[in-house]
Amino acid sequence: MRGRFFLMLGACAVLSACSQAEEKPQGRVIDCALAGAAKFTPDCFVQDSRSGDQHLLTVRHKDGAFRRFQMVDDGRGVIAADGADEASAKWTAEGVLEVTVAGDRYRFPARMKDDAPQS
């Protein structure tokens, strides 16, 4: 009887972990092209947060992976907030900030500052 109890308890823990992993990430949907994909799809979610005077954006992928960016006021839009890979950003003609980190690309709807350098 005791063995069945632990087996059932273990099964409940596994099911609980599975249901948590399958939950949809929270935040606003943005377009992304992950792992070198050519096409952008609305599969990423961005959340805003603050840490002291830093404005941070956490982008979550559907598979649970995430990247953090720091918003900056120097025309670049965002920089990588952590990790070994640097982010590069460019403004598109449509006024969208496209950010690339390693093989992942993200499109942030944003407004370009009037004094921001054009790419």
FENJO-V974447 format. One record per backbone hydrogen bond with DSSP energy under -0.5 kcal/mol. NH is the residue of the N-H (numbers start at 1). CO is the residue of the C=O. If there is no record, write none. Layout:
nh,co
NH,CO
NH,CO
//
This chain:
nh,co
5,1
6,2
7,3
8,4
9,5
10,6
11,7
12,8
13,9
14,10
15,11
16,12
17,13
18,14
19,15
20,16
21,17
22,18
23,20
28,46
30,44
31,107
32,41
33,105
36,103
37,34
41,32
43,41
44,30
45,60
46,28
47,58
49,56
51,54
54,51
56,49
56,54
57,69
58,47
59,57
59,67
60,45
60,58
61,65
62,43
64,61
67,59
69,57
70,79
71,55
72,77
78,76
79,70
81,68
82,68
88,100
90,98
92,96
95,92
97,108
98,90
98,96
99,97
99,106
100,88
101,104
102,86
104,101
105,33
106,99
107,31
108,97
108,106
109,107
110,95
116,113
//
